[in-house]
Amino acid sequence: MEERSKRRKAKRGKIRTRKTLLTLSAVLGTCLIAGAVYAGTLYYKAERALDRISAAGSAPGETAGPASPVPTASAAAAAVDAEEESKPLTFLLAGVDNRSGSGGTLNTDVLMPVVYEPVSRKLSILSIPRDMKIASSEMGTHKANYYYAYFYAHNKGEDLSKTREFYGDILQMDIDHMILVNFEAFSSIVDELGGLDIDVPMDMRYVDNADGTNINLTKGRQHLNGKKVLDFVRYRKSNRGTAESSDFSRNERQQEVLNLILDKLDSVSGIAKWGNIIDILGDNIRTDIGKDQLRSWILNYPSMKPAASELITLESDWKSPYVYANKEDLLVKLQKLREPLALPALDTRKLLHDFGIAE
């Protein structure tokens, strides 16, 4: 009788163990399925986003066609590909402001020629002030932030290629691609990540009713939402009695915020937001980089991620209504940006003319 009781208890124990294992297996299986579905959703979102981001080969708003089959490379072709992959890449990065209340302006608030060296993985970025004087022989003299808006209005569908060709001529270097970012993406991503904790170094106050700008930040460490983080990185001038910011300080703030965003994206909570962030990027970035190339760079991001970056700023003077580049500094800084490209020496006379500087 006692032996029978022991057998029943042992049997019940085995049943409970099996149930526990089955339950754990079910939970694990559900997690794996959910993860696969999430990964599939991300891939689907990423593909859709790449369709929207890439303007190459299609007019704005059109969806790119299916990827062309990739031919098998011969040994000679592979050697050429390897050589091509080691060549520096050049980009023109521009930021436009389509925020609510801004009047829908397409003037570029940020304009940065970029050189990326694949072998050393070094990124060199030249920051051109938005109000810098540019004297075009064909289009007249305007601020640097004028030209993209002009090409968008007059050459819609070719606005990216026309803008990078224009600045390629001004900077005397071929620019491979242009990337256009709407500031709405920046503030939306910060909000999606739950905001950022930032130590604001000084009071920042600036109001411009014409474009809806209202910057009102107080000194001290605080939690900022997307709109306020955007104000933090854009602040330069003041018309409400607070101290003004140099371009150097503004560039430091931009770098600080970029690092904070990247840290959050790498966190567990940030990874869970990737799906929504992909949607935000898809709606707020345009480029003439082809979809296949974008996908390749994204998949190879760990090996392409910049190991070092240098932000090159131009010394300049403000003489209303323009910012004028310092002659000697412009020559040195532009040559520094162009150095990895092994280009002929700068045509100094043309350069000074294009930047509205007297010889």
C-alpha positions as CSV (number, residue, x, y, z in Angstrom):
1,M,0.0,0.0,0.0
2,E,2.8,2.3,1.0
3,E,4.7,1.4,-2.1
4,R,1.7,2.2,-4.3
5,S,1.4,5.6,-2.7
6,K,5.0,6.3,-3.4
7,R,4.5,5.4,-7.1
8,R,1.5,7.7,-7.3
9,K,3.5,10.6,-5.8
10,A,6.4,9.9,-8.1
11,K,4.0,9.8,-11.1
12,R,2.4,13.1,-10.0
13,G,5.8,14.6,-9.6
14,K,6.8,13.6,-13.1
15,I,3.5,15.0,-14.5
16,R,4.2,18.4,-12.7
17,T,7.7,18.4,-14.0
18,R,6.5,17.7,-17.5
19,K,3.8,20.5,-17.1
20,T,6.5,22.9,-15.9
21,L,8.8,22.0,-18.8
22,L,5.9,22.3,-21.2
23,T,4.9,25.7,-19.7
24,L,8.5,26.9,-19.9
25,S,8.8,25.6,-23.5
26,A,5.5,27.3,-24.4
27,V,6.6,30.6,-22.9
28,L,10.0,30.4,-24.6
29,G,8.4,29.4,-27.9
30,T,6.0,32.3,-27.6
31,C,8.9,34.7,-26.9
32,L,10.8,33.4,-29.9
33,I,7.8,33.7,-32.1
34,A,7.1,37.2,-30.8
35,G,10.8,38.1,-31.4
36,A,10.6,36.7,-35.0
37,V,7.4,38.6,-35.7
38,Y,9.0,41.8,-34.3
39,A,12.2,41.2,-36.3
40,G,10.0,40.6,-39.4
41,T,8.0,43.8,-38.7
42,L,11.3,45.7,-38.3
43,Y,12.5,44.3,-41.6
44,Y,9.2,45.2,-43.3
45,K,9.3,48.7,-41.8
46,A,12.9,49.1,-42.8
47,E,12.2,48.1,-46.4
48,R,9.2,50.5,-46.6
49,A,11.3,53.3,-45.0
50,L,14.1,52.7,-47.5
51,D,11.6,53.0,-50.3
52,R,10.5,56.4,-48.9
53,I,14.0,57.6,-48.1
54,S,15.7,56.8,-51.4
55,A,14.9,59.3,-54.1
56,A,17.3,57.7,-56.6
57,G,15.7,56.6,-59.8
58,S,12.2,57.8,-58.9
59,A,10.4,61.1,-58.4
60,P,9.5,62.2,-54.9
61,G,6.7,60.2,-53.5
62,E,7.1,57.3,-55.9
63,T,8.1,53.9,-54.7
64,A,11.3,52.4,-56.0
65,G,11.0,49.3,-58.1
66,P,12.3,45.8,-57.1
67,A,16.0,45.4,-56.7
68,S,17.9,44.2,-59.8
69,P,19.6,40.8,-59.6
70,V,23.3,41.1,-58.7
71,P,25.6,39.4,-61.3
72,T,28.3,37.1,-60.1
73,A,31.6,39.0,-59.9
74,S,34.7,37.7,-61.6
75,A,38.1,37.9,-59.8
76,A,39.0,41.1,-61.8
77,A,35.6,42.7,-61.0
78,A,36.1,41.7,-57.3
79,A,39.5,43.5,-57.3
80,V,37.9,46.6,-58.8
81,D,35.1,46.4,-56.2
82,A,37.6,46.1,-53.4
83,E,39.4,49.2,-54.7
84,E,36.1,51.1,-55.0
85,E,35.2,50.1,-51.4
86,S,38.4,51.7,-50.1
87,K,37.8,55.0,-51.8
88,P,36.5,57.9,-49.6
89,L,32.8,58.7,-49.8
90,T,31.5,62.3,-49.9
91,F,28.2,63.5,-48.8
92,L,26.3,66.8,-48.4
93,L,24.2,66.7,-45.2
94,A,21.5,69.3,-45.0
95,G,18.8,69.9,-42.4
96,V,15.5,71.7,-43.2
97,D,12.9,73.1,-40.9
98,N,9.3,72.1,-41.6
99,R,8.1,72.4,-38.0
100,S,4.6,73.5,-37.3
101,G,4.7,77.3,-37.2
102,S,7.9,77.6,-39.2
103,G,6.0,78.6,-42.4
104,G,7.1,75.5,-44.2
105,T,10.5,77.0,-45.1
106,L,12.9,74.8,-47.0
107,N,16.0,76.9,-46.2
108,T,18.7,74.7,-44.9
109,D,19.5,75.4,-41.2
110,V,22.3,72.9,-41.3
111,L,24.7,72.4,-44.2
112,M,27.7,70.0,-43.8
113,P,29.9,68.5,-46.5
114,V,31.2,65.2,-45.2
115,V,34.1,62.9,-46.2
116,Y,34.2,59.3,-45.0
117,E,37.4,57.2,-45.3
118,P,36.4,53.5,-45.3
119,V,39.9,52.2,-44.5
120,S,40.5,54.3,-41.4
121,R,36.8,54.7,-40.8
122,K,37.4,58.4,-40.2
123,L,34.6,61.0,-40.7
124,S,35.4,64.6,-41.5
125,I,32.6,67.1,-41.3
126,L,32.8,70.7,-42.4
127,S,30.1,73.0,-40.9
128,I,29.0,75.8,-43.1
129,P,27.1,78.6,-41.3
130,R,23.6,79.0,-42.7
131,D,24.1,82.8,-43.2
132,M,27.5,82.5,-44.9
133,K,27.8,84.6,-48.1
134,I,27.9,82.6,-51.3
135,A,28.3,84.5,-54.6
136,S,27.2,82.4,-57.5
137,S,28.0,83.6,-61.0
138,E,24.8,82.1,-62.3
139,M,22.4,82.6,-59.4
140,G,23.6,85.7,-57.7
141,T,24.7,86.3,-54.1
142,H,22.7,84.7,-51.3
143,K,23.1,83.1,-47.9
144,A,24.3,79.5,-48.0
145,N,20.9,78.3,-46.8
146,Y,19.1,79.7,-49.9
147,Y,20.2,77.3,-52.6
148,Y,18.4,74.1,-51.7
149,A,15.1,75.9,-51.4
150,Y,15.7,77.5,-54.9
151,F,16.5,74.1,-56.5
152,Y,13.4,72.5,-54.8
153,A,11.2,75.3,-56.2
154,H,12.7,75.3,-59.7
155,N,14.0,71.7,-60.3
156,K,11.7,69.5,-58.2
157,G,12.8,65.9,-58.7
158,E,16.3,67.0,-59.3
159,D,16.7,69.2,-56.2
160,L,19.1,66.9,-54.4
161,S,21.4,66.3,-57.3
162,K,21.3,70.0,-58.3
163,T,22.2,71.1,-54.8
164,R,25.1,68.7,-54.3
165,E,26.5,69.6,-57.8
166,F,26.2,73.3,-56.9
167,Y,28.1,72.9,-53.6
168,G,30.5,70.5,-55.2
169,D,31.5,73.2,-57.6
170,I,31.7,75.8,-54.8
171,L,33.9,73.5,-52.7
172,Q,35.9,72.2,-55.7
173,M,35.2,68.5,-55.0
174,D,32.8,65.9,-56.3
175,I,30.0,65.1,-53.9
176,D,28.7,61.6,-54.2
177,H,25.4,61.9,-52.4
178,M,23.1,64.3,-50.6
179,I,21.1,63.5,-47.5
180,L,18.3,65.8,-46.5
181,V,16.8,65.6,-42.9
182,N,13.7,67.3,-41.7
183,F,14.2,68.6,-38.1
184,E,10.8,67.1,-37.3
185,A,12.7,63.7,-37.3
186,F,15.1,64.9,-34.7
187,S,12.6,66.1,-32.2
188,S,10.3,63.1,-32.8
189,I,13.1,60.6,-32.2
190,V,14.0,62.3,-28.9
191,D,10.3,62.2,-27.9
192,E,10.1,58.5,-28.9
193,L,13.1,57.8,-26.7
194,G,11.5,59.5,-23.7
195,G,13.5,62.8,-23.9
196,L,17.1,63.5,-22.8
197,D,18.7,64.6,-19.5
198,I,20.9,67.6,-20.4
199,D,22.9,70.1,-18.4
200,V,22.1,73.4,-20.1
201,P,25.2,75.6,-19.7
202,M,23.4,79.0,-19.7
203,D,20.0,80.6,-20.1
204,M,18.9,80.6,-23.7
205,R,16.2,82.9,-24.9
206,Y,15.3,83.8,-28.5
207,V,11.9,84.6,-30.2
208,D,11.2,84.9,-33.9
209,N,7.5,85.3,-34.6
210,A,8.1,85.1,-38.3
211,D,9.1,81.4,-38.3
212,G,7.5,80.3,-34.9
213,T,10.8,80.0,-33.1
214,N,10.5,80.3,-29.3
215,I,13.6,79.2,-27.4
216,N,13.3,79.4,-23.6
217,L,15.7,77.3,-21.7
218,T,17.1,78.0,-18.2
219,K,20.6,77.1,-17.0
220,G,21.0,73.7,-15.1
221,R,20.5,70.0,-15.5
222,Q,17.0,69.0,-16.6
223,H,14.9,66.6,-18.6
224,L,14.2,68.0,-22.1
225,N,11.6,66.9,-24.6
226,G,12.2,66.8,-28.4
227,K,11.3,70.4,-29.0
228,K,13.5,71.7,-26.2
229,V,16.4,69.5,-27.3
230,L,16.1,70.9,-30.8
231,D,16.1,74.4,-29.3
232,F,19.2,73.5,-27.3
233,V,21.2,72.4,-30.3
234,R,20.0,75.3,-32.6
235,Y,20.5,78.2,-30.2
236,R,22.9,80.9,-31.4
237,K,21.5,84.4,-31.1
238,S,19.5,86.1,-28.3
239,N,17.0,88.9,-28.5
240,R,15.7,88.6,-24.9
241,G,18.8,89.5,-22.9
242,T,20.6,86.2,-22.5
243,A,24.1,85.4,-23.6
244,E,24.7,84.4,-27.2
245,S,26.4,81.2,-28.3
246,S,29.4,80.7,-30.6
247,D,29.2,78.3,-33.5
248,F,32.0,76.3,-31.7
249,S,29.8,75.9,-28.6
250,R,26.8,75.0,-30.7
251,N,28.8,72.3,-32.5
252,E,29.8,70.9,-29.1
253,R,26.1,70.7,-28.1
254,Q,25.2,68.9,-31.3
255,Q,27.9,66.3,-30.6
256,E,26.7,65.9,-27.0
257,V,23.1,65.3,-28.1
258,L,24.1,62.9,-30.8
259,N,26.0,60.8,-28.3
260,L,23.1,60.8,-25.9
261,I,20.7,59.6,-28.7
262,L,23.0,56.9,-29.8
263,D,23.4,55.7,-26.2
264,K,19.6,55.5,-25.8
265,L,19.2,53.7,-29.1
266,D,21.6,51.0,-27.9
267,S,19.8,50.5,-24.6
268,V,17.1,47.8,-24.0
269,S,14.3,50.4,-23.9
270,G,15.7,52.1,-27.0
271,I,15.8,48.8,-29.0
272,A,12.1,48.4,-28.3
273,K,11.5,51.7,-30.0
274,W,13.3,50.9,-33.2
275,G,10.1,50.1,-35.2
276,N,8.6,53.6,-34.5
277,I,12.0,55.3,-35.1
278,I,12.3,53.6,-38.5
279,D,8.9,55.0,-39.4
280,I,10.0,58.5,-38.3
281,L,13.2,58.3,-40.4
282,G,11.3,57.0,-43.4
283,D,9.0,60.0,-43.2
284,N,11.6,62.7,-42.6
285,I,14.8,61.8,-44.6
286,R,15.4,62.0,-48.4
287,T,18.6,61.0,-50.2
288,D,19.8,60.2,-53.7
289,I,21.5,57.1,-52.4
290,G,20.0,54.0,-54.0
291,K,17.9,51.6,-51.9
292,D,20.3,48.7,-52.5
293,Q,23.3,50.7,-51.4
294,L,21.4,52.0,-48.3
295,R,20.5,48.4,-47.3
296,S,24.1,47.3,-47.8
297,W,25.5,50.0,-45.6
298,I,22.9,49.4,-42.9
299,L,23.7,45.6,-42.9
300,N,27.4,46.4,-42.7
301,Y,27.1,49.2,-40.2
302,P,29.2,47.4,-37.5
303,S,32.2,47.3,-39.8
304,M,31.5,50.8,-41.3
305,K,30.7,52.6,-38.0
306,P,33.1,55.6,-37.8
307,A,36.0,55.0,-35.4
308,A,36.9,58.7,-35.3
309,S,35.1,61.9,-36.3
310,E,36.3,65.5,-36.7
311,L,34.0,68.5,-36.9
312,I,35.7,71.3,-38.9
313,T,34.4,74.8,-38.2
314,L,35.1,77.9,-40.1
315,E,36.3,81.1,-38.6
316,S,33.9,83.8,-39.7
317,D,32.6,87.3,-39.1
318,W,29.0,88.6,-39.0
319,K,28.4,91.7,-41.1
320,S,24.6,92.0,-41.6
321,P,23.1,90.4,-43.5
322,Y,25.9,87.8,-44.2
323,V,28.5,85.8,-42.4
324,Y,31.9,86.1,-44.1
325,A,34.5,83.4,-44.0
326,N,38.0,84.2,-42.8
327,K,40.2,84.0,-46.0
328,E,43.2,82.2,-44.6
329,D,41.1,79.9,-42.4
330,L,38.8,79.0,-45.3
331,L,41.7,77.9,-47.4
332,V,43.3,75.8,-44.6
333,K,40.0,74.1,-43.5
334,L,38.7,73.3,-47.0
335,Q,42.1,71.8,-48.0
336,K,41.9,69.7,-44.8
337,L,38.5,68.4,-45.8
338,R,39.6,67.6,-49.4
339,E,42.9,66.0,-48.4
340,P,41.7,62.4,-48.4
341,L,40.4,62.8,-51.9
342,A,43.8,63.4,-53.5
343,L,42.4,66.4,-55.6
344,P,44.4,69.1,-57.4
345,A,45.2,72.3,-55.5
346,L,42.4,74.7,-54.9
347,D,41.7,77.4,-57.4
348,T,42.1,80.2,-54.8
349,R,40.7,83.0,-57.0
350,K,37.5,81.1,-57.8
351,L,37.1,80.0,-54.1
352,L,37.4,83.5,-52.8
353,H,35.0,84.8,-55.4
354,D,32.4,82.1,-54.6
355,F,32.6,82.9,-50.9
356,G,32.3,86.7,-51.6
357,I,35.8,87.4,-50.2
358,A,38.0,90.2,-51.6
359,E,41.5,89.0,-52.7
